[in-house]
Amino acid sequence: MLSCKACLWILVVACLLSSGRMLVHSPRPGEAAAENERRSGQRFAALREALPQRGVIGYIGQSQDSVGHYYLAQYALAPLVVDFSSDHRIVVGNFPSAPPQNLPANLKLIRDFGDGVLLLANEDAR
Amino acid sequence: MAIALAGILCFVTGFLVVALGLGARLCSRSGLLLRISLSAGFGLAVFSIIYFLARWSGFLHLWAIDAALCAILLITLALVRKHRASSAPQLRASGQATSKCLLIAFAVAFPAALYSGVLRALARPYGSGWDSFAIWNLHARFLFRGGINWRDGFSPLIPWSHPDYPLLLPAAIAHFWTVMGRESTAVPAVIGLVFTFSTVGLLFSGLDILLSRTSALLGAMCLVSTPFFIDLGTWQYADVPLSFFMLATFVLLHLHDASTEPGLESRSSLALAGLAAGFAAWTKNEGVLFLVAVLLAKMWLTSRRSSPGRSPISQIAPMLLAVAPIFALIAFFKRAIAPPGDLFSDPATMLHKLGDLSRYGAVLKWYGRELLRFGEWWLIPLPIVMLVLYFLLRGNLAREKETILASAGALTLTLAGYFFIYLITPRDIYWHLRFSLNRLFLQLWPSTIFVFFLALGSKPFPTSVGDPEPSAP
């Protein structure tokens, strides 16, 4: 029969095992450099200068890209509201993995900021 | 320089609020640790409210507001101290001897958690997971960068950013950024670490004051040895801050129940517990559920011990009075600023989902599975060991069962509320469970450890290795 004291020491050992593993699995500085770079929004720094201070802009990206790219674009471009729609006069094109094969006909390229970041205009939009 | 000064002001504000609530009690070392642990979190909560109101009113002279509030609190404290009896009874702090082995184990586990937490925060200054940039820090950016157009951040065009989520964390971050005059990734990272280790300090000091040093060491060790708690604390999510305010509510309620003296000091500590529960609701929507659960549990407890001629409501009036302004603030935010949330948007579908038994089975299955792995423990899940310990010692459980039952009831009600939300969720139920259940369990984990050790009481724990142990029933 397991005694109370033995159970307490099992609890302590269980804690130490998890602590040890946590220590071993601690990340090293620079380990998440690529992810930090993505989150820093550096890709959008030049684009931000070319956009208005506030308002709503559109967004277009590659369908196979993760929705996370869109979220990161919104994070970088706040306080602008980035709507996932090209039905806006100003549209941001975000193609981090590959350049776009063919953009919708109603979108006109205004400027290519490199690294898959495009500034587009939708002349059909209100 | 500005950040250091703002940090000091924030801490002092929290310290004064806590001092007003606790009065002259708890002056032992553990009492001081309890005050310090509460102060940082309370200060951040007050800072977030100041920022939100300043943003809303357009009067953004934060240094002046912060300094004025500090001065007002200081004067109030001086006046209150003058009127309070100086011989307020002290809650004992445990001075018991503890096992050296246990002390050594804690001395290993705590620095390991601290080191690991700091390394994680340094390695990922923008946080981990999606919610840090898609919700919490994004809201902070809208508040800070938006200027007079800060409400743009709560646009229904970006529903995925959950614009209806309360603002404790984003507004506290934006407060610091505003006084600094620039954004810094250090602010959310440090706030994350402060909440994480304040929760540990609070758990340790709460158990030490209410129970024993051995229970305090074991309880704090269970928390610092939960890898996911330390990890999530550095993700820049609101779950660990929420867990802090939940634990603060329970610790303050138990301190209130443990004090025997009636009068102002007792009422103010109850008000402080109400403030903590209110701050939980201002941190995350789950906090509103928790607030309701705690109030129901407290009313049940009060009705069991009702004084003649006093209704349960009037007995918990200080708590309700403290909750009321925060509740009004949340209601104002939800009604006037944030768009409606998506959870309760379609009552017909919601009812249909409630009648679907397969959803109950799915949630139950995930609850059972996640219970053993949410903490990401290695080899031995702590809840299993704690359950075994509970069954071994259930005959020796603490006498003050009603208070503990009320706390356990509040935790169970909150857990049941989470269960209900999963049943009616408009999102894919498996996706929702997969990406949130471990965090919901973790929100309740520090409070569960606290209530668990209170339920065991101090009797079962030998103070040193050589002590005779109590017999298991």
Contacts between the chains, C-beta under 8 A, distances in Angstrom:
chain1	res1	chain2	res2	distance
A	1	B	472	7.3
A	2	B	388	6.8
A	2	B	392	6.8
A	3	B	392	7.7
A	3	B	469	6.6
A	3	B	472	6.5
A	4	B	389	7.3
A	4	B	392	5.2
A	4	B	393	6.0
A	4	B	460	5.8
A	4	B	469	5.5
A	4	B	470	6.3
A	4	B	472	5.4
A	5	B	462	6.5
A	5	B	469	4.4
A	7	B	385	6.7
A	7	B	388	5.7
A	7	B	389	4.9
A	7	B	392	5.8
A	8	B	218	7.3
A	8	B	389	7.0
A	8	B	461	7.1
A	10	B	380	7.0
A	10	B	385	5.5
A	11	B	218	6.7
A	11	B	222	7.3
A	11	B	382	7.1
A	11	B	385	4.7
A	11	B	386	7.2
A	11	B	389	6.6
A	12	B	101	7.6
A	12	B	102	6.6
A	12	B	105	5.0
A	12	B	218	7.5
A	12	B	221	7.0
A	13	B	380	7.5
A	14	B	225	7.5
A	14	B	377	6.8
A	14	B	379	7.3
A	14	B	380	3.7
A	14	B	381	7.8
A	14	B	382	5.9
A	14	B	385	5.5
A	15	B	105	7.0
A	15	B	109	5.7
A	15	B	221	4.8
A	15	B	222	6.2
A	15	B	224	7.9
A	15	B	225	3.6
A	15	B	382	7.1
A	16	B	105	5.9
A	16	B	108	6.5
A	16	B	109	6.3
A	16	B	225	7.0
A	17	B	377	7.7
A	17	B	378	4.9
A	17	B	379	5.4
A	17	B	380	6.5
A	18	B	225	4.5
A	18	B	226	7.0
A	18	B	227	5.7
A	18	B	375	7.6
A	18	B	376	7.9
A	18	B	377	4.6
A	18	B	378	4.8
A	18	B	380	8.0
A	18	B	382	7.7
A	19	B	108	6.7
A	19	B	109	4.4
A	19	B	112	4.4
A	19	B	113	6.7
A	19	B	224	7.0
A	19	B	225	4.7
A	20	B	112	7.3
A	20	B	378	7.5
A	21	B	227	6.7
A	21	B	378	4.1
A	22	B	112	6.4
A	22	B	113	6.9
A	22	B	116	4.9
A	22	B	225	7.6
A	22	B	227	4.3
A	22	B	230	6.3
A	22	B	231	7.9
A	23	B	112	4.7
A	23	B	115	6.8
A	23	B	116	5.7
A	25	B	116	8.0
A	25	B	227	7.6
A	26	B	115	7.0
A	26	B	116	4.4
A	26	B	119	4.4
A	26	B	120	6.6
A	27	B	119	6.0
A	27	B	120	5.9
A	27	B	123	3.9
A	27	B	124	7.2
A	28	B	119	7.6
A	28	B	123	6.9
A	29	B	119	7.6
A	29	B	122	5.9
A	29	B	123	5.8
A	30	B	123	7.5
A	31	B	123	5.4
A	32	B	123	5.4
A	32	B	124	5.2
A	35	B	124	7.3
A	35	B	126	7.8
A	36	B	124	6.8
A	36	B	125	6.5
A	36	B	126	5.9
A	39	B	126	3.7
A	39	B	127	7.8
A	39	B	133	5.8
A	40	B	126	6.8
A	54	B	146	7.5
A	54	B	149	4.9
A	54	B	152	6.4
A	56	B	155	7.5
A	56	B	157	6.4
A	67	B	160	7.9
A	68	B	130	6.3
A	71	B	130	6.5
A	71	B	133	6.6
A	71	B	134	4.4
A	71	B	160	7.2
A	71	B	161	7.9
A	72	B	133	6.6
A	74	B	134	7.8
A	74	B	138	6.7
A	74	B	158	6.4
A	74	B	161	7.3
A	75	B	133	4.5
A	75	B	134	7.0
A	75	B	137	7.1
A	75	B	138	5.3
A	75	B	141	7.1
A	78	B	138	6.0
A	78	B	141	4.2
A	78	B	142	5.4
A	78	B	145	5.9
A	78	B	146	7.7
A	78	B	153	7.0
A	79	B	141	7.0
A	79	B	142	5.4
A	79	B	145	4.4
A	79	B	146	4.0
A	79	B	147	7.5
A	79	B	149	6.4
A	79	B	150	7.5
A	79	B	152	5.7
A	79	B	153	6.8
A	80	B	152	7.9
A	81	B	152	5.4
A	81	B	153	7.9
A	81	B	155	4.8
A	81	B	157	5.5
A	81	B	158	6.2
A	82	B	158	7.3
A	83	B	157	4.6
A	83	B	158	7.5
